[in-house]
Amino acid sequence: MAAAAHRRPLALREPLPVADDDLEADASLDGAGAPLAPVPGYTLLDLVRAVAEATADDGEVVATVLHLLRSGSVRLTGSFRGERF
């Protein structure tokens, strides 16, 4: 088995501002009744570029981006805002 490639941490720039009406989490509460923190917003291109800097494997880029989007860790802004993946 080949040695694991050195992985660099993702270097995302500051998130883009997301309109208040897009931040459903702001009005939501977690299980303990505390307000949830807003989710950072990035363009799809920014997200893909940042993940691609950490790996040369295209499949890993796609899998990581999908995980980040589906888990709600990031929210897209721009043309893909509100789209489901």
Secondary structure as the mmCIF struct_conf table of DSSP 4:
data_model
#
loop_
_struct_conf.conf_type_id
_struct_conf.id
_struct_conf.beg_label_comp_id
_struct_conf.beg_label_asym_id
_struct_conf.beg_label_seq_id
_struct_conf.end_label_comp_id
_struct_conf.end_label_asym_id
_struct_conf.end_label_seq_id
HELX_LH_PP_P HELX_LH_PP_P1 ALA A 2 HIS A 6
HELX_LH_PP_P HELX_LH_PP_P2 ARG A 8 LEU A 10
HELX_LH_PP_P HELX_LH_PP_P3 GLU A 14 PRO A 15
STRN STRN1 LEU A 16 LEU A 16
HELX_LH_PP_P HELX_LH_PP_P4 PRO A 17 PRO A 17
HELX_RH_3T_P HELX_RH_3T_P1 ASP A 20 ASP A 22
HELX_RH_AL_P HELX_RH_AL_P1 GLU A 24 ALA A 27
STRN STRN2 LEU A 29 LEU A 29
TURN_TY1_P TURN_TY1_P1 GLY A 31 ALA A 32
BEND BEND1 GLY A 33 GLY A 33
HELX_LH_PP_P HELX_LH_PP_P5 ALA A 34 ALA A 34
STRN STRN3 PRO A 35 PRO A 35
HELX_LH_PP_P HELX_LH_PP_P6 LEU A 36 PRO A 40
STRN STRN4 GLY A 41 TYR A 42
HELX_RH_AL_P HELX_RH_AL_P2 LEU A 44 ALA A 54
BEND BEND2 ALA A 56 ALA A 56
HELX_RH_AL_P HELX_RH_AL_P3 ASP A 58 ARG A 70
TURN_TY1_P TURN_TY1_P2 SER A 71 GLY A 72
BEND BEND3 SER A 73 SER A 73
STRN STRN5 ARG A 75 LEU A 76
HELX_RH_3T_P HELX_RH_3T_P2 GLY A 78 PHE A 80
TURN_TY1_P TURN_TY1_P3 ARG A 81 GLY A 82
#
